[in-house]
Amino acid sequence: MAWIFLLVAAFFEVLFAMGMKYADGFTRLAPSALVVLAAIAGIYFLTLALRELPVSIAYPIWTGIGTLGTVVLGTVLLGETLGPGKLLAIGLIVAGVAGLK
């Protein structure tokens, strides 16, 4: 169950990060509320995962999935570029998290 909690926490981490872009510096109410709720939910589910998983594994996976999800959605939804440098960095993130596991 801890791994499911971690995946749910990572989903909210991505939602939090993407919501910040749409909140436009907390000047838009609905996206701003979504950011706050996603942050709370992400941390809540991360703490549930940490009941069973070591922090040295769960936290890097949470941030890694959050980073990768944000890069992918930034590319798909916001038209951000995904060049060789970003692809290399993504590979290094995945390798680093896999190495910790």
Secondary structure, DSSP 8 states (H G I E B T S, - for coil): -HHHHHHHHHHHHHHHHHHHHHHTTTTSHHHHHHHHHHHHHHHHHHHHHTTTS-HHHHHHHHHHHHHHHHHHHHHHHH-----HHHHHHHHHHHHHHHHH-
